[in-house]
Amino acid sequence: MADLFVKQAEQYSVARPGYPQQLFDFIVSKTPSHDVVWDVGTGSGQAVTTLASIFKSVIGTDTSQKQLDFAPNLPNVRYECTSPSLSMSELESKIGTESSVDLVTVAQALHWFDHDTFYNQVKWILKKPNGVIAAWCYTIPRTDDEFDLVFQNFYLQSKPYWDLLRGLVDDKYTTIKFPFDPVDGCDHTGPFEFETKKLMKLSEFFTYIKSWSAYQTAKEKGVELLNDGVIEAFTNAWKGDENGQKIVTYPVYLRIGKVGDLLK
Ligand SMILES: C[S@@+](CC[C@H](N)C(=O)[O-])C[C@H]1O[C@@H](n2cnc3c(N)ncnc32)[C@H](O)[C@@H]1O
């Protein structure tokens, strides 16, 4: 699984959306102290720059060194390449000691993890009782009715090449296991909805598709998802501004919870 994002790391870093300030403001408002954040499955650091502007120190981890190679270098950010089955001793040596982390963030990656193992590690490393985990995904993009219709047909055609776990994203993280207490001021753990926008040229939109794990999987099976017919349909439906750009909107779904008092 972890290999699916290795080959297209460069496309990933240029074509994937970042995340809106409102999302970070909400998460930070629910996190009582802002010393250390662990961004797991950090990829090329899509969440890191904003986190680094708020927390004293950020640890970004990923199983792909190639993804990390494209992440931003910032003085208070440390990146670590971890093994897919992260052991407790690797967790302690690369990320931190028990009850040492204020916030764990997971952007567009939680669905790929072994949830039981990961949640045990999160509960161990978060400060008790108010350490927070925030995990979010974004689903398929929206532009305008004409283009969205072409895109939805294309997305259906791509379905056989997605891992089954992608279903958790299609479900907007409503069905993902999330064994944490609601944060203060909330009576549930989400999903809470946000949106992120990216101004794109059609060529950049194609790069976004090429950054999908499903695009990579199809290619390995000898199938070019962006074939001539698909490119023509997308090109005809893309009505950009004078620079050929359009605003692409991605709905974002956040699960957020606190670790609570594990001894209760
Ligand atoms: C869809 S990308 C998300 C990257 C980035 N966080 C973002 O918001 O765009 C998923 C990332 O999770 C990483 N990944 C997959 N399984 C992992 C695991 N078990 N532990 C850590 N990272 C993992 C992949 O290498 C990839 O970089």
The ligand as a Gaussian input file, in Angstrom:
#p B3LYP/6-31G(d) Opt

LIG

0 1
 C       -2.720000      10.487000      -0.096000
 S       -1.127000      10.762000       0.600000
 C       -1.399000      12.163000       1.692000
 C       -0.204000      13.057000       1.798000
 C       -0.417000      14.391000       2.514000
 N       -0.645000      14.192000       3.939000
 C       -1.564000      15.207000       1.924000
 O       -2.337000      15.763000       2.683000
 O       -1.663000      15.312000       0.689000
 C       -0.948000       9.433000       1.709000
 C        0.455000       9.357000       2.290000
 O        0.446000       8.372000       3.327000
 C        1.657000       7.648000       3.259000
 N        1.446000       6.377000       3.966000
 C        0.756000       5.286000       3.547000
 N        0.756000       4.336000       4.507000
 C        1.449000       4.851000       5.557000
 C        1.769000       4.379000       6.872000
 N        1.390000       3.169000       7.277000
 N        2.478000       5.190000       7.699000
 C        2.855000       6.441000       7.296000
 N        2.581000       6.936000       6.072000
 C        1.879000       6.168000       5.213000
 C        1.946000       7.538000       1.769000
 O        3.324000       7.294000       1.492000
 C        1.506000       8.914000       1.281000
 O        2.561000       9.855000       1.266000

